[in-house]
Amino acid sequence: MHQELVTTTPTSNGDRSPISARSPRSAKILAKTIYRELRQSGLEERDVLAIASEMLGLVTEELRGS
């Protein structure tokens, strides 16, 4: 099952519009946001790296199963 990750971003008039993680710019924004939130919650760089590694492993497993 494929689900597209969609989040929202503020527009110039203050509304929030959806952005897709499929575009390189959106993926970068989403990654920075996740990283910032993990760091602000007290995780160290090595913790964030461990989480990223686990996420890559999950994606790899899913792709192999497809």
N, C-alpha and C positions, 0 to 999 in steps of 0.2 A: 504494500500500500504506500503510495507516494502522497505526502502532504507538503504543500508549499508553505514555508514559514513566512508569515506576514506580520509586520509590526507597524506602528504608526510613527509619524514624525510631524512636528509642528510646521505649518506653512507660514508664509509671511503675514497672513491675516489672523493668525492664532488658532485656526482650525487644525485638526490633526488628520493627515491623509495617510492611507496605507502605503508602505513600501515593501517590495518583495526582496527576499534575501537572494534571489537569483541574479540580480544585477551586481557587478563587482563593487560599485560604490555602496550599495545598500548592505552587502555582506561585510564590507569594511566597517561601516557605521555600527552595525549590529555587533560585530566582534569587539570593537572598542568599548561599546556600552557594556557588554557582558564582562569584559576584562575589568573595566573600571568598577563595576558593581562587586565583583569578586574581591578585588583589592580593598575596596572600601569596607567590605564585611570582615576584613581582618586576615584574609588569606595572603600568604607570601607568594613570591614569584614561582617557587618550586611547586607549591600547591596548585596554582593555576596551570602550570605546565603538566602536572599529573592529571588534572581534570581534562585538559585538552587531549592528552595522549589517550585517555580512556574513551573520549568521544570519538576520536579517529578510529580506535579499535572497534567501537560499536558500528560505525559506518562501514568499515571494512568487512565485518561479519555480515552485515545486511547485504552488501553488494555481492559477496560470495554466495549468499543464499538465493539471490535473484536468478 
